[in-house]
Amino acid sequence: MEEFKKRQITFLLQLVGVSVVLFAIHSYLLYHFAKDVLFFFPIWQVYTFHVFITLLFYSVINYKFSNGQKNVFNLFMVLTFLKMILAILFLLPLLLSDFENKQPDVFNFFIPYFMYLFFEVFSLTKFLQKT
């Protein structure tokens, strides 16, 4: 369990750092290039979703791996599919609404989505390669 806690704390600190940087860059770009665009979802809600889901899924995989299950690829694939479903559920109010311009909100969601997915894959492969 010591390895689990160590990896979890390291990942949490990295996740907070990455999130702060991504949020700052995203906010800066929106401030300078999309001042007049009205968004359905505030940017903080998008990042809250991504941080929570990324932390939850990494924690599940880390826990399973720490308890002796060395083949976590199938679990990762199932969780990635679940993440896609949760993303659609998150965006469902926007997609079903009469909101006129939905494209900026979709971009605001999926650009960080792929950044967080890349970060999650990078972090997982980093600790899986050590074994």
FIRO-614446 format. One record per residue (C-alpha): residue number from 0; x, y, z; residue in one letter. Coordinates in nm, 4 decimals, always signed. Each point is the difference from the previous one (the first is absolute). Example, Ala and Ser with C-alpha at 12.3 -4.5 7.8 and 13.67 -1.06 7.14 Angstrom:
+-----+----------+----------+----------+------+
! pos !        u !        v !        w ! code !
+-----+----------+----------+----------+------+
!   0 !  +1.2300 !  -0.4500 !  +0.7800 !    a !
!   1 !  +0.1370 !  +0.3440 !  -0.0660 !    s !
+-----+----------+----------+----------+------+
This chain:
+-----+----------+----------+----------+------+
! pos !        u !        v !        w ! code !
+-----+----------+----------+----------+------+
!   0 !  +0.0000 !  +0.0000 !  +0.0000 !    m !
!   1 !  +0.2972 !  +0.2312 !  +0.0457 !    e !
!   2 !  +0.0699 !  -0.0015 !  -0.3759 !    e !
!   3 !  -0.3671 !  +0.0756 !  -0.0684 !    f !
!   4 !  +0.0051 !  +0.3030 !  +0.2291 !    k !
!   5 !  +0.3296 !  +0.1241 !  -0.1415 !    k !
!   6 !  -0.1227 !  -0.0261 !  -0.3600 !    r !
!   7 !  -0.3339 !  +0.1526 !  +0.0939 !    q !
!   8 !  +0.1517 !  +0.3048 !  +0.1697 !    i !
!   9 !  +0.2474 !  +0.0509 !  -0.2833 !    t !
!  10 !  -0.2773 !  -0.0231 !  -0.2577 !    f !
!  11 !  -0.2249 !  +0.2346 !  +0.1972 !    l !
!  12 !  +0.2731 !  +0.2644 !  +0.0197 !    l !
!  13 !  +0.0739 !  -0.0367 !  -0.3715 !    q !
!  14 !  -0.3714 !  +0.0145 !  -0.0816 !    l !
!  15 !  -0.0424 !  +0.3203 !  +0.1978 !    v !
!  16 !  +0.3020 !  +0.1525 !  -0.1746 !    g !
!  17 !  -0.1147 !  -0.1013 !  -0.3467 !    v !
!  18 !  -0.3526 !  +0.1191 !  +0.0754 !    s !
!  19 !  +0.1139 !  +0.3415 !  +0.1185 !    v !
!  20 !  +0.2158 !  +0.0467 !  -0.3113 !    v !
!  21 !  -0.2702 !  -0.1221 !  -0.2410 !    l !
!  22 !  -0.2691 !  +0.2066 !  +0.1707 !    f !
!  23 !  +0.2174 !  +0.3124 !  -0.0062 !    a !
!  24 !  +0.0851 !  -0.0425 !  -0.3693 !    i !
!  25 !  -0.3598 !  -0.0808 !  -0.0891 !    h !
!  26 !  -0.1340 !  +0.2988 !  +0.1951 !    s !
!  27 !  +0.2592 !  +0.2295 !  -0.1561 !    y !
!  28 !  -0.0890 !  -0.1142 !  -0.3522 !    l !
!  29 !  -0.3720 !  +0.0368 !  +0.0650 !    l !
!  30 !  +0.0496 !  +0.3437 !  +0.1495 !    y !
!  31 !  +0.1978 !  +0.1272 !  -0.2979 !    h !
!  32 !  -0.1660 !  -0.1828 !  -0.2889 !    f !
!  33 !  -0.3552 !  -0.0784 !  +0.1122 !    a !
!  34 !  -0.1107 !  +0.2967 !  +0.2071 !    k !
!  35 !  -0.3308 !  +0.0298 !  -0.1784 !    d !
!  36 !  -0.0832 !  -0.3711 !  -0.0091 !    v !
!  37 !  -0.2699 !  -0.1158 !  +0.2365 !    l !
!  38 !  +0.0707 !  -0.3466 !  +0.1400 !    f !
!  39 !  -0.2522 !  -0.2484 !  +0.1330 !    f !
!  40 !  +0.2461 !  -0.1521 !  +0.2493 !    f !
!  41 !  +0.2338 !  +0.2143 !  +0.2088 !    p !
!  42 !  +0.3597 !  -0.1035 !  -0.0524 !    i !
!  43 !  +0.0405 !  -0.0958 !  +0.3670 !    w !
!  44 !  -0.2743 !  -0.2649 !  -0.0357 !    q !
!  45 !  +0.1806 !  -0.1573 !  -0.2938 !    v !
!  46 !  +0.3264 !  -0.0175 !  +0.1933 !    y !
!  47 !  -0.1705 !  -0.1279 !  +0.3134 !    t !
!  48 !  -0.1467 !  -0.2858 !  -0.2032 !    f !
!  49 !  +0.3351 !  -0.0845 !  -0.1586 !    h !
!  50 !  +0.1986 !  +0.0139 !  +0.3241 !    v !
!  51 !  -0.2525 !  -0.2124 !  +0.1883 !    f !
!  52 !  -0.0304 !  -0.2670 !  -0.2705 !    i !
!  53 !  +0.3742 !  -0.0163 !  -0.0634 !    t !
!  54 !  +0.0784 !  -0.0325 !  +0.3706 !    l !
!  55 !  -0.2715 !  -0.2603 !  +0.0514 !    l !
!  56 !  +0.1064 !  -0.2189 !  -0.2924 !    f !
!  57 !  +0.3711 !  +0.0235 !  +0.0799 !    y !
!  58 !  -0.0788 !  -0.0901 !  +0.3608 !    s !
!  59 !  -0.1991 !  -0.3084 !  -0.1031 !    v !
!  60 !  +0.2772 !  -0.1234 !  -0.2275 !    i !
!  61 !  +0.2680 !  +0.0785 !  +0.2577 !    n !
!  62 !  -0.1975 !  -0.1843 !  +0.2684 !    y !
!  63 !  -0.0557 !  -0.3088 !  -0.2152 !    k !
!  64 !  +0.3653 !  -0.0031 !  -0.1010 !    f !
!  65 !  +0.1138 !  +0.0385 !  +0.3607 !    s !
!  66 !  -0.2145 !  -0.2977 !  +0.1020 !    n !
!  67 !  +0.1780 !  -0.2337 !  -0.2376 !    g !
!  68 !  -0.1966 !  +0.0322 !  -0.3226 !    q !
!  69 !  +0.2861 !  +0.0636 !  -0.2423 !    k !
!  70 !  -0.2061 !  -0.0082 !  -0.3201 !    n !
!  71 !  -0.1910 !  +0.3261 !  +0.0242 !    v !
!  72 !  -0.0287 !  +0.0688 !  -0.3731 !    f !
!  73 !  -0.3532 !  -0.1408 !  -0.0207 !    n !
!  74 !  -0.1030 !  +0.2049 !  +0.3025 !    l !
!  75 !  +0.1494 !  +0.3102 !  -0.1615 !    f !
!  76 !  -0.1950 !  -0.0648 !  -0.3207 !    m !
!  77 !  -0.3276 !  -0.0468 !  +0.1914 !    v !
!  78 !  +0.0608 !  +0.3170 !  +0.2005 !    l !
!  79 !  +0.0846 !  +0.1933 !  -0.3169 !    t !
!  80 !  -0.3275 !  -0.1140 !  -0.1541 !    f !
!  81 !  -0.1791 !  +0.1025 !  +0.3207 !    l !
!  82 !  +0.1730 !  +0.3377 !  -0.0181 !    k !
!  83 !  -0.1419 !  +0.0480 !  -0.3503 !    m !
!  84 !  -0.3497 !  -0.0811 !  +0.1247 !    i !
!  85 !  +0.0396 !  +0.2412 !  +0.2923 !    l !
!  86 !  +0.1220 !  +0.2690 !  -0.2401 !    a !
!  87 !  -0.3140 !  -0.0408 !  -0.2095 !    i !
!  88 !  -0.2139 !  +0.0124 !  +0.3148 !    l !
!  89 !  +0.1803 !  +0.3156 !  +0.1087 !    f !
!  90 !  -0.0636 !  +0.1613 !  -0.3381 !    l !
!  91 !  -0.3573 !  -0.1262 !  -0.0294 !    l !
!  92 !  -0.1638 !  +0.3143 !  +0.1454 !    p !
!  93 !  +0.1864 !  +0.2058 !  -0.2619 !    l !
!  94 !  -0.0805 !  -0.2371 !  -0.2834 !    l !
!  95 !  -0.3701 !  -0.0113 !  +0.0877 !    l !
!  96 !  -0.0308 !  +0.3724 !  +0.0615 !    s !
!  97 !  -0.1106 !  +0.2732 !  -0.2387 !    d !
!  98 !  +0.3355 !  +0.1697 !  +0.0506 !    f !
!  99 !  +0.0981 !  +0.1559 !  -0.3322 !    e !
! 100 !  +0.3743 !  -0.0441 !  -0.0266 !    n !
! 101 !  +0.0983 !  -0.3374 !  +0.1453 !    k !
! 102 !  +0.3336 !  -0.0434 !  -0.1760 !    q !
! 103 !  +0.2100 !  +0.2194 !  +0.2357 !    p !
! 104 !  -0.1269 !  -0.1942 !  +0.3006 !    d !
! 105 !  +0.0786 !  -0.3312 !  -0.1658 !    v !
! 106 !  +0.3537 !  +0.1202 !  -0.0777 !    f !
! 107 !  +0.0333 !  +0.1355 !  +0.3553 !    n !
! 108 !  -0.0824 !  -0.3459 !  +0.1263 !    f !
! 109 !  +0.1871 !  -0.2298 !  -0.2366 !    f !
! 110 !  +0.3318 !  +0.1820 !  -0.0265 !    i !
! 111 !  +0.0619 !  -0.0408 !  +0.3767 !    p !
! 112 !  -0.1565 !  -0.3491 !  -0.0221 !    y !
! 113 !  +0.2794 !  -0.1162 !  -0.2282 !    f !
! 114 !  +0.2653 !  +0.1842 !  +0.2010 !    m !
! 115 !  -0.1122 !  -0.1765 !  +0.3165 !    y !
! 116 !  -0.0226 !  -0.3328 !  -0.1829 !    l !
! 117 !  +0.3572 !  +0.0457 !  -0.1217 !    f !
! 118 !  +0.1131 !  +0.0893 !  +0.3516 !    f !
! 119 !  -0.1775 !  -0.3039 !  +0.1446 !    e !
! 120 !  +0.1510 !  -0.2374 !  -0.2579 !    v !
! 121 !  +0.3446 !  +0.1529 !  +0.0504 !    f !
! 122 !  -0.0237 !  -0.0362 !  +0.3783 !    s !
! 123 !  -0.1269 !  -0.3562 !  -0.0165 !    l !
! 124 !  +0.2637 !  -0.1183 !  -0.2451 !    t !
! 125 !  +0.2661 !  +0.1693 !  +0.2100 !    k !
! 126 !  -0.0790 !  -0.2066 !  +0.3082 !    f !
! 127 !  -0.0819 !  -0.3153 !  -0.1960 !    l !
! 128 !  +0.3392 !  +0.0056 !  -0.1721 !    q !
! 129 !  +0.1757 !  -0.0093 !  +0.3366 !    k !
! 130 !  -0.1373 !  -0.3480 !  +0.0688 !    t !
+-----+----------+----------+----------+------+
